[in-house]
Amino acid sequence: MGTGEIEDATEALLKLEKVVDTEKMNKPSFLMVLTATEYAFQMDNGVWVVPLGCLKN
């Protein structure tokens, strides 16, 4: 996912978080958008934006 789709992905994650049935499963511990960007950061709404390269060993 490139930079242009981060906002859309963030909005989708926040909507998904609202419909999680917390009586059947735990609330997500964090929300993350995986991208092809250069830097990892946390948005004001709490969603993490993380480049794929950060997931290597």
Secondary structure, 3 states (H helix, E strand, C coil): CCHHHHHHHHHHHHHHHHHCCCCCCCCCCCCEEEECCCCCEECCCCCEEEEHHHHCC
